[in-house]
Amino acid sequence: MSQLLAVGLGGFVGAVARYSITEFMAKKFPGSFPVGTLVVNLAGCFVIGILMALILHKQQVPPSIRMQEHVSLFLISGFLGSLTTFSTFGYHTVSLLRNSEVNLAFLNIFGNVVVGLFAVWLGWTSVIFWLEK
């Protein structure tokens, strides 16, 4: 039961964060390009790279910063699962294509997929670099 609570609370916080960030970005950068969705997806990719490196290399991580199971469920399954949004990315891309904004649609795909993968790698690599020092 406590595992479900950790995921649920993380999901709540992640959903509220996603809504707040995307609304803020829409006001700051008005237009048809979904900047907010890109920002939350890239941030989530970077953070999951960090967290997964910490979890999978826990024998190298100092005990004072190792994550307990409930913390990782809260952060990864809950918070990041709700913060990032593949379905919204898909919707925005199709919407851009339907509005004949092909260049923006491909920029959205590139940003979310290619730059997102790079962000995961960067987060992961930064932890590994830190652990090897």
C-alpha positions as CSV (number, residue, x, y, z in Angstrom):
1,M,0.0,0.0,0.0
2,S,2.8,2.4,0.8
3,Q,4.3,1.8,-2.6
4,L,1.0,2.9,-4.3
5,L,0.9,5.9,-2.1
6,A,4.5,6.9,-3.1
7,V,3.6,6.6,-6.8
8,G,0.3,8.4,-6.3
9,L,1.8,11.3,-4.4
10,G,4.6,11.6,-6.9
11,G,2.1,11.5,-9.7
12,F,0.1,14.3,-8.1
13,V,3.2,16.5,-7.7
14,G,4.4,15.7,-11.3
15,A,1.0,16.5,-12.8
16,V,0.8,19.8,-11.0
17,A,4.4,20.7,-12.0
18,R,3.7,19.8,-15.6
19,Y,0.5,21.9,-15.7
20,S,2.3,24.9,-14.1
21,I,5.4,24.7,-16.3
22,T,3.4,24.3,-19.6
23,E,1.1,27.2,-18.6
24,F,4.1,29.4,-17.7
25,M,5.9,28.5,-21.0
26,A,2.7,29.1,-23.1
27,K,2.4,32.6,-21.6
28,K,6.1,33.4,-21.9
29,F,6.4,31.9,-25.5
30,P,3.0,32.3,-27.2
31,G,2.6,30.6,-30.5
32,S,1.9,27.2,-32.0
33,F,5.1,25.5,-30.9
34,P,4.6,23.4,-27.7
35,V,7.5,24.8,-25.8
36,G,6.1,23.7,-22.4
37,T,5.8,20.1,-23.4
38,L,9.3,20.1,-24.8
39,V,10.7,21.6,-21.6
40,V,9.0,19.1,-19.3
41,N,10.0,16.2,-21.5
42,L,13.7,17.3,-21.8
43,A,13.9,18.0,-18.0
44,G,12.3,14.6,-17.3
45,C,14.8,12.9,-19.6
46,F,17.7,14.5,-17.9
47,V,16.5,13.8,-14.4
48,I,15.7,10.1,-15.2
49,G,19.2,9.7,-16.6
50,I,20.6,11.0,-13.3
51,L,18.3,8.9,-11.1
52,M,18.7,5.6,-13.0
53,A,22.5,6.0,-12.9
54,L,22.3,6.5,-9.2
55,I,20.0,3.5,-8.7
56,L,21.9,1.1,-11.0
57,H,25.3,2.1,-9.7
58,K,24.2,2.3,-6.0
59,Q,27.3,0.3,-4.8
60,Q,29.4,3.3,-5.9
61,V,27.0,6.0,-4.5
62,P,27.8,7.1,-1.0
63,P,25.2,5.7,1.5
64,S,24.1,9.2,2.5
65,I,22.5,9.8,-0.9
66,R,21.3,6.4,-1.9
67,M,17.6,6.3,-2.6
68,Q,15.2,4.1,-0.8
69,E,12.6,2.2,-2.8
70,H,9.8,4.5,-1.9
71,V,11.8,7.6,-2.9
72,S,12.6,6.1,-6.3
73,L,8.9,5.1,-6.8
74,F,7.9,8.6,-5.9
75,L,10.4,10.3,-8.2
76,I,10.5,7.9,-11.2
77,S,7.2,6.2,-11.5
78,G,5.2,9.0,-9.9
79,F,6.7,12.4,-10.4
80,L,8.5,11.8,-13.7
81,G,5.7,9.6,-15.0
82,S,3.3,12.5,-14.6
83,L,5.7,15.3,-15.4
84,T,6.7,14.0,-18.8
85,T,4.1,13.3,-21.4
86,F,4.5,11.3,-24.6
87,S,0.8,11.5,-25.4
88,T,0.8,15.3,-25.4
89,F,3.9,15.3,-27.5
90,G,2.2,13.0,-30.0
91,Y,-1.0,15.2,-30.0
92,H,1.0,18.4,-30.5
93,T,3.0,16.9,-33.4
94,V,-0.1,15.7,-35.2
95,S,-1.8,19.1,-34.6
96,L,1.2,20.9,-36.1
97,L,1.0,18.6,-39.1
98,R,-2.7,19.1,-39.5
99,N,-2.1,22.8,-39.5
100,S,0.5,22.4,-42.2
101,E,3.3,23.5,-39.8
102,V,5.6,20.7,-41.0
103,N,8.8,22.4,-40.0
104,L,7.6,22.9,-36.5
105,A,6.3,19.4,-36.3
106,F,9.7,18.0,-37.2
107,L,11.4,20.4,-34.8
108,N,9.1,19.0,-32.1
109,I,10.0,15.4,-33.0
110,F,13.7,16.2,-33.1
111,G,13.5,18.1,-29.8
112,N,11.6,15.5,-27.9
113,V,13.2,12.4,-29.3
114,V,16.7,13.2,-30.3
115,V,17.5,15.9,-27.7
116,G,15.5,13.9,-25.1
117,L,17.7,10.9,-25.7
118,F,20.8,13.2,-25.4
119,A,19.4,14.6,-22.1
120,V,19.1,11.0,-20.7
121,W,22.6,10.3,-21.8
122,L,23.9,13.6,-20.3
123,G,22.2,13.0,-17.0
124,W,23.5,9.4,-16.8
125,T,27.0,10.5,-17.9
126,S,27.2,13.3,-15.4
127,V,26.5,10.9,-12.5
128,I,29.1,8.3,-13.8
129,F,31.6,11.1,-14.2
130,W,30.9,12.2,-10.6
131,L,31.2,8.7,-9.3
132,E,34.5,8.1,-11.0
133,K,36.1,11.2,-9.4
